[in-house]
Amino acid sequence: MRTFRMKAIAGLAGFALSTMSAYAAVGADQAGRLGKDLTPTGAEKAGNGGAIPAWDGGIRTPPAGYKVGDFHPDPFPGETPVLQITPANYKTHADKLTPGQQAMFAKYPTFRMDVYPTHRSASFPQRVYEYTAKNATSCKLVAEGDGVQDCAEGFPFPIPQNGHEVIWNHKLKHKGLSVVSYSNQVAPTAGGQFTLIKLREEILGLYYKPGNTTESINNILLYFKQEVLGPARLAGQVLLVHETLNAKAAPRQAWVYNPGQRRVRRAPNVAYDNPGTASDGLRTNDMTDMFNGAMDRFEWSLAGKKEMYVPYNSYVAHSNQTKVKDLIRPGHLNPDKLRYELHRVWVVEAKLKKGSRHINSRRTFYVDEDSWQILLMDHYDGQGNLWRYSDAPSVNYYEVPTFWSTLETHHDLKSGRYITMLLDNEDKVRDFGYQSTPVNYSPQNLRTSGVR
């Protein structure tokens, strides 16, 4: 029965793509399902009759003793895995694993996935739910899917009709208004040696400010600033990005401060497949937050919904009791610190348009139905061969609340190397109470940000 249902969803997605020129929101009858058989963000409220339970509101109260500023304690302590997937048995579970995950098992004898009981812990503020319901009947795609209009604050497309809409739900997911975090990263050698790159990042998301709409924020989705704090040879570099809601009307603008030259320069290459900051070529700019930026170089299609083993409720990896050295292992992160669960995900295929340039000919995204967080991604090279595998262990940040990645890891299946981001375990947890204004993100202000 479930197999037929997946095929039906895929068929509807294909129909939606064939009629996509209308870019229309759903009708009131469909939107009326939100909060009934669908959750307020558009997921199926019911469970699957087995491992996946019904959604009951997610985490609405943090564990006892939690206070803002703490790393988020595990709300499910003492649980043990219900299944261990290893190189010896992964083929038995292949129907719930991505090609990238299967390639990890085939390549690394030490790779393991501990599967725990499923908890649908994603939750968001009530205001987000209210505006998501409004967006369902008003929000529209524009610029051939590379922009949105008539949206405000909530998820734009809780009942998605095509691949563009699913990815926009990820891009516009509520993350709080102003956030500062340590996005430290390591790119270990094949033998596991690494140098910690310390990065401090700020985000000011105008879309999330109460009262703002896509029409009132002058096409600015968010401001982003990243400063390299260490090691000394890299310290002082600063990146500033103005991310737009409609990349065709106005593409993202970016600037960099180079401490050696003491100059601010435009950085048009901070986009698409150009290498990310201090990444050793292991990730591209559009892999930040699993995917960001313009969508115009790919054809996007919605393949349907599927039950898969995904990184979820990753509070052990998130904890300040887990040190960076505890996480890093040759070839992959320490399986003892990771948690996987069975969840339903939307599957979105992105194929490079004829005549467009990108190092990936194809990508497959696996997007959590409850949070719209991209949890897994498979990347294919120019010859169509599987190249990279990415995952995003995530947690509920109780104080917002929002369900968001606490780590991002991108594996190069050819070289045997990987890069892991968001390693704040030995610094401070993300600060959602940070106060900032747009004036702090001007190129002129960037000139005063240099530290040497």
N, C-alpha and C positions, 0 to 999 in steps of 0.2 A: 504493500500500500504506500509505503514511504517513497519507494522508487518512482512510482507513478506520479506522486505529488511533486517530486523534484522536476520531472520532465514537464509537468504542467506549468510550473513556475518559469522554467526556461523558455517554454513556448510563448508565454505571456511577455517575457522580456524581449523575445525576438519581434513580436508584434509591436511592442512599444518602440523598438528601434526603427521599425519600418515607418512609423508615423511620427517620428521624433521632430519633424519640422514644425509641428504645432507647439512644442515645448510647454504644453499646458499643465497647470496644476490639476490635482484630482478633484472630483466633485464632492459635494457636501455629504453624499451618502457614504462614499469611501472614507472621508475624513471622520465621519461619525463613529467609525470603528475604533478610533484612538481612545484608550481608556476603557474599552470594552473587551473585545476579543484580541485587540492589539494593545500593547503597552503604550504609555503616552509618547514614546519615541518611535513607535512603529514596529516593534518586535512582536512575535507571536507570544501572547501571554501564557498559553497552555504549555505544558511540558510535552515530552514525546512518549509518555507512557512507560518510560524506563529511566535511564540515567539522568536525563535533563528534566529538572523540576519546573513547575509553573513559576513565573515571575511574581513575586509578592511585594514588590516595591523596592527591592534591592536593600543595600545597607542604609538605613535611615538614622541609626544611632551608633556612634563609635563605641568600641569596647571601653569598659570601665577604666578610668585612670588616664585616658587619652586627653591631652591638651594641645591646643594649636601651637605649632612649632616643633612638636615631637615627630619622629619617624613613626609611621602608622603601624600600630601593633597588629599582629595577625588575629583576625576575628575567628579563625578556625584552628586554634592550637590543638595539638595532640592528634590530629587526623593522620591516618596512614594511607599510603597508596592502595587503590583498588586494583591497579594493573601496572606492571612495569613492561615497557616496550624496549627491546634491546636489539642488537644486530642479529640475534638468533631467532627472534620471533616477529620482526617488524612486518614481514610480508603477509603474515596472518591478519594484520590490521591496516593493510595498505589502503583500503577503501576510505579510511578516515585520516590519512596522512597525505600531505602535499608531495609532489615529486621532489621538492627540495628537502623535505624531512627524510624521505626515503633515501635520497642520495647521502645525507649525513650518516645514516645508519650503515650504508654500504661502504663509506669511506673511513669511518672512525670506529674501531672496535670498542672504544670507551664511551661512545655516545649512548645516552639512555634518556628515556622520557618516563618520569614517574607520574602516573595519572591518578588524580585524587577525586573525591566526590565533587560533583558539579554544584557550584553556588552562583546564582544569577545576581551578583552583588552590585551591578551597575545602578547608579541613581544620579539624579540631577535636581537642581532647585525647582520648586513648583512653578516659578515664573518661566523657566525654560519649557516645561510641559505646556503651559498655557500658550506661549508664543509658537511652539511647534504645531499645535492644533490650528492656529491661525495661518501659519505658513503653508499648511497642507493644501489649502484652497486658494492661496494667493501667490506663493513664490513660483518663479518661472526661470528657466534657463534662457540665456541670451548669448549672442556672439558664438553661435554654433556649439554651445555647451561650455564655453570658456569664461562665462560670467553668469551672475544671477541678479535678479531684481525682485522688488516687491516682497522682501523678506525682512524679518526683524528678530534678533536675539536667539531664537530657538533653532532647532534643526530645520533645514529648508524643505527637505523632501522625506517625511517619515514613511511615506508609501511610495517607494521609488519605482519609476517606470523604465529606467535605463541605467547604464553604467556611470554616466556623468553624474547623475543624481546621487548615487551611492557615495562616490568620491567627494562630492560637495558636502554631504553629511559629515564625512570625516574632517574635511577642511574647516567646516564651520562649527564643529563640536564645541560646546561651552567649556572653557578652560579658566573661567574667572576673568576679571577685567585686566588686572595688571599682575604679572608674575615675574619673580626673579628666581633663578635656579643655577646650580652648578651642573653643567653638562660635560663633566670630565670624561675623557675617553682614553682607551688604550687600543693599540693595534699590535698584538703579540706576534713575535716571530713564530715559525712553525714549531719551534721547540718550547714556546711558552714564555720567553723573556719579553719584558715590556717596559716602556716608560710612560708614566701617567702624564697626559696632557690636560692641564687644568683650564677649564673654560667657564666663565661666568656669563649667563645669558639673561636678557630682559625681554619680556613681551608685553606690549600694550595693545589689547584687542578692542578696537573701537566698535566692532559689531556687537560685542557683548555688553556694552554700556546701556543701562536702562534708558529707554526713550529713543535710542538710535535705530535707524533703519538703513537698508542698503542705499537708499536715496539721500540720506542726510550726512553721510560720512565721506563725501568727496572721493569715492572709489578707493578709500584706504581700508583694507581689512584689518591689518595690524602693523605695528612697528616692532622691529626686532633688532636687538643690539647684542653683539657677542664680543667679549674681550678675552684674549689669551693671557692667563696669569702665570703659566709656567709650562715647560722649563724655561730657564733664563734666555736661551737662544731664540725663543719664540715670543717671550713676554712682551706685552705692549701693543700687539696687533689688535685692531678693533674693526669689526664689521658692522655696518648699519644697513638695514633693509626696510624699505617701505613696500609691503605686500598689498596687491590690489585685489578687488573683487571682480574686476573685468579686465583680464590681461590683454584682450584685443583693443579695448578702448585706451588703456595705458598699461604697459608692462611694468613689472616690478622695477623699482629703482634701488640701486645698491651703491655703497661707498665703502672704502677701506682706509684706515689710518695705518701708515707704515712708520714705525718708530725710528727706523734707520734714516728715512728721508724726512721725517717730521712733516709729512704732507698727507692731506686727504685727497683721495682720487676716486673718480667714478669707477665702478666695477661692474660693467655690463655682463661679465662672464659668470657672475654669481647666479646661476640659473641652470636648469636642465641637467646635462650630464658632465658639467665641469666638476673637478674634484672638490670635496668639502674641505674645510679648514683642517690642516695637519692630519689628513686621513690616510696618507701613504697610498692614495689612489684606490682605497677599499670602499669608498662610498662617494656618491655624487651629491651635488647640492639638492637635487629634487628627491633624495632619499631621507632628508631630515624630517622627523616626525612621520617616518615611513613613506609619506608622499606629500609634497607641497609644490606650489607654483603652477605655472601654466600647463594646460592639458592639451594644447593644440597640435603637438607632434604625434599624437597617437589616436587610433580609432578605439573607442571604448564600447564594450558590450557587456551586458549582464547575463551571466551564464546560469544564474539561479541561486538556490540556497542549499547548503549541505551541512551535515553534522561532521565536525572534525575535532581532533585533539589540538588544543591551542594553549599557549601560555596564559594563565589566568590566576588572579588572586596571588600574585607573586610577592607576598609580604616578607618571606625569608630573604630573597634576593634584594629587597628594598631596605632591609633593616640596617641600622647603624651598628648592629652587633656582627654583621657580615662585612668583613674587610675586603678590599679590592683583591688582595692576594688570595683570599678564600674563593673568589669567583673565577679567576683566570686559570685556565688549563690549556695545554697544547691542543689546538684544533677547535675547541669549543669551550663554553662556560661549564663550570662544575655542576654536573647533574644533581648532586646532593642539595643544591641551593635553589633548584627550579621546581616549578609546579605546573602541571598541565591538567586541563579538564576538558570534558566533551561539551561543546557548545555548537549552536547553529551559526553559520556565517554566510554572508553574501559573497559570491564568487564573481569577481570582475576581471575581465580580460582586457588588456591594453596592447594593441598591436601597432607597430610603427607605421605611419602613413607613407605611402609611396612618395619619394622625393624629399622626405624629412630626414634629419640626421639625429641619431642618438646611439650610444654604445649598446643599448638594449634593443633588440628587434621585437621583444615581447616581454610583458610582465603579467603575472597573475596575482591579484590582491584578494585576501581573505579577510572580510570585514565583519566584526562582531555585530550580531543583530541587536543586542541590547544597548551598546554604547556607540556604535559606528566607528570604533577604533579599528584601524588596520592592525591585525595581530600577526599575520604571516604574509610573506611575499616570495614568489619565485621569479627569478630574472633569467632571461635567455640572451645569448650573445648574437652577433650578426649573422651567424650561420644557423640560428635557431636551436642551438644546444643549450641545455641547462647550465648556468654559469654561477649564479649566486642564490643564496637562500637567506632570508631575513626574518627575524621574529621580534616581537615587542612585548615582553612580560609586563603586565599592567596591574594596577591596584586601584581601589577606590580611595581618593583623597577626601577624607571625611569632612573636612572643614568647608568644602565648596558646596555640595559634593560634586565630584566628577570622576569618571573612570578613565584613566590615562596611563600611558606607558611610564614605567619606572626604569626600564632599560630598553635600549635598541641594539640589536646585534646583527651585523651583516657579514655573512660567511662567503668567502671566495672558494668555491669548490675545486677550482683548478690549482691554485697556489697553496691551498691548505691554511691560509691565514684568515683572520677575521678582525673586525673592529667592533668594540662595544662602547656605547655612548650612555650618558646620563648617570655616570657613576658618582653620585653625591654621597655615598655611604659614609665617607670620612670627613665630609664637610657639613653643610646644613641642608635640611630638606627644603623642597620648593616652598617659596614664600608667596602665598596668594594674597597677602595683605599689603604687598608692596605698593607704595604710592608713586604715581608717575603721571606725566602729562605729555601731549604731543610735542611741546617745545623741546623736550629732552632728547628728541630723536631727529633733530635737524642736522644737516652736514656741518653747519657752523658750530653746533654744540659738540660734534664729534672731534673738532680740532682741540677742544679743551679736555678731551678724555684721555689723550695720550699720557702715558706715565713715564716715558723716557724718550 
